[in-house]
Amino acid sequence: MMRVVFLDRDGVVNVDIGYLWRREDLHWVPGAPEAIRLFNERGWPVVVVTNQSGVARGYYREEDVEALHVWMNAELEKLGARIDAFYFCPHHPRGAIEEYIRECDCRKPQPGMILQAMSDWQADPEDSFLIGDKESDVAAAVAAGIQGYLFEGPNLLDFVRRQILQTNCAIEISGG
C-alpha cells in the first residue's frame, strides 16, 4: 500500500469557471502545476476525483471530459508534472440526459469514486489524503477513510507546503 494524493479538479487544479470542458477555457490554479510536480518528485501518485454533472446536464459528453484530461496532462508534462489518473462522476439526479440521471455513490460527497481509486491504486488510508475546495470534497474524503483538506486559495503550492508537508512532517522523517 502507498500514499496517494487525491485532488478535486475544479477549484484545486484549474480555476473553477463552471462546467469546464474546453481546453481554451482552462486556467491553472496558481501553484497547481508546481504542487503536482512536488508530489510527483516525492513518488506520490496524483489522482484527480471530480464531479462532472455537466455530462448529465447535457452541456458536454464524457468524451469531452476525457479529451480535456488528456490535454491537461500533456500541458502538465511540459511543466515537469503529471496526473497519474482521472476519475469523474457524470451523474446528477436533476440532469437532462436520461442515462446519467440518478443518485449514485460516486458523486461527492459520497465516497464511491475515491474508494474505487483507492482500490485501484492500493492507497494506504493512513497516509493518503484529498485536497478539495468544497466541504463536500472533504466529506467524501472522510467517508472514504482518508484525511481531507479544504483549499480556499489562492496558491496551491503554498497551501501544500503550509498545510500538507508540515502536517505530515513526522511521516516524512519516518520514511512513510
C-alpha positions in Angstrom: 0.0 0.0 0.0 1.2 3.5 -0.7 0.4 7.1 -0.1 -1.8 8.6 -2.9 -2.7 12.2 -3.3 -6.3 12.8 -4.4 -7.2 16.2 -5.8 -10.5 17.7 -6.8 -10.2 19.2 -10.2 -12.3 22.5 -10.5 -11.1 25.0 -7.9 -7.9 23.0 -6.9 -6.1 22.1 -10.2 -7.8 24.5 -12.5 -9.8 27.7 -11.9 -13.5 26.8 -11.4 -15.4 28.6 -14.2 -18.4 26.2 -14.0 -18.8 23.3 -16.4 -15.3 23.4 -17.9 -14.8 21.1 -20.9 -12.9 23.2 -23.5 -9.2 23.5 -23.2 -9.2 27.1 -24.2 -11.2 27.9 -21.1 -8.8 26.2 -18.7 -6.6 28.3 -16.4 -4.4 26.6 -13.8 -5.0 27.5 -10.1 -1.8 29.4 -9.1 0.8 26.9 -7.9 -1.1 23.8 -9.0 1.3 22.5 -11.6 4.2 23.1 -9.2 2.3 21.3 -6.3 1.6 18.4 -8.6 5.3 18.2 -9.6 6.3 18.3 -6.0 4.0 15.3 -5.3 5.5 13.5 -8.4 9.0 14.2 -7.2 8.2 12.5 -3.8 6.9 9.5 -5.6 3.3 10.0 -4.6 0.7 9.1 -7.2 -1.6 12.0 -8.0 -5.2 11.1 -8.7 -8.0 13.6 -9.7 -11.5 12.8 -8.5 -14.1 15.2 -9.9 -17.9 15.6 -10.2 -18.8 16.4 -13.8 -22.5 17.0 -13.7 -22.2 18.9 -17.0 -22.4 15.5 -18.7 -25.8 14.7 -17.0 -27.0 18.2 -17.8 -26.2 17.8 -21.5 -23.5 20.6 -21.6 -20.8 18.2 -22.8 -20.1 14.5 -23.3 -17.9 12.0 -21.3 -15.6 12.0 -24.3 -15.1 15.8 -23.9 -14.1 15.4 -20.3 -11.7 12.6 -21.2 -10.2 14.7 -24.0 -9.7 17.6 -21.7 -8.0 15.4 -19.2 -5.6 14.1 -21.8 -4.8 17.6 -22.9 -4.3 18.8 -19.2 -1.7 16.0 -18.7 0.1 16.9 -21.9 0.3 20.5 -20.7 1.4 19.5 -17.2 4.1 17.3 -18.7 5.6 20.4 -20.4 5.9 21.7 -16.9 7.5 18.6 -15.5 4.4 17.3 -13.8 1.7 14.6 -14.3 -1.6 13.4 -13.0 -1.5 9.7 -12.8 -5.2 9.1 -13.1 -8.5 10.9 -13.5 -11.8 9.7 -12.1 -15.0 11.5 -12.8 -18.7 11.2 -11.9 -21.0 12.2 -14.8 -24.2 11.7 -12.8 -26.7 14.1 -11.3 -30.2 13.5 -10.0 -31.6 16.5 -11.8 -29.8 16.0 -15.1 -31.2 16.3 -18.6 -29.7 13.1 -20.2 -31.7 10.1 -19.1 -28.8 7.6 -18.8 -27.0 10.0 -16.3 -30.0 11.0 -14.1 -29.5 9.2 -10.8 -28.3 9.4 -7.3 -25.0 7.4 -7.2 -22.3 6.5 -4.7 -19.6 8.1 -6.9 -20.8 11.7 -6.8 -19.1 13.5 -4.0 -19.9 13.9 -1.1 -20.5 10.1 -1.5 -17.1 8.2 -1.3 -17.6 5.7 -4.1 -15.2 7.4 -6.6 -12.5 7.8 -4.0 -13.0 4.2 -2.8 -12.6 2.9 -6.3 -9.5 4.9 -6.9 -8.1 3.8 -3.5 -8.6 0.2 -4.5 -7.2 0.7 -8.0 -4.1 2.4 -6.6 -3.7 0.3 -3.4 -3.8 3.5 -1.4 -2.9 3.4 2.2 -5.8 5.2 4.0 -3.5 6.2 6.9 -1.1 8.1 4.6 -3.4 9.2 1.7 -5.3 12.4 1.6 -7.5 14.6 -0.6 -7.4 18.3 -1.3 -10.7 19.8 -2.3 -12.2 23.3 -2.4 -15.7 22.4 -1.1 -17.0 20.8 2.1 -18.5 18.0 0.0 -14.9 17.1 -1.1 -13.7 16.9 2.5 -16.9 14.9 3.5 -16.2 12.4 0.7 -12.6 12.0 1.9 -13.7 11.4 5.5 -16.4 8.9 4.3 -13.6 7.1 2.4 -11.5 6.9 5.5 -8.7 9.4 4.4 -7.7 12.9 5.5 -9.4 15.8 3.7 -8.0 19.3 3.4 -10.1 22.3 2.4 -8.2 24.5 0.0 -9.6 28.1 -0.1 -6.9 29.5 -2.4 -5.1 31.4 -3.7 -2.0 29.3 -4.3 -1.9 25.5 -4.2 1.8 25.1 -3.8 1.8 27.5 -0.8 -1.1 25.6 0.7 0.6 22.2 0.2 3.8 23.5 1.8 2.0 25.1 4.8 -0.8 22.5 5.4 0.3 19.2 4.0 4.0 19.0 4.3 4.1 20.4 7.8 1.3 18.2 8.9 3.0 15.1 7.5 6.5 16.0 8.7 6.7 13.0 11.1 5.6 10.7 8.3 8.3 12.1 6.1 11.0 11.6 8.7 9.9 8.0 9.3 10.0 7.3 5.5 6.3 6.8 5.1 
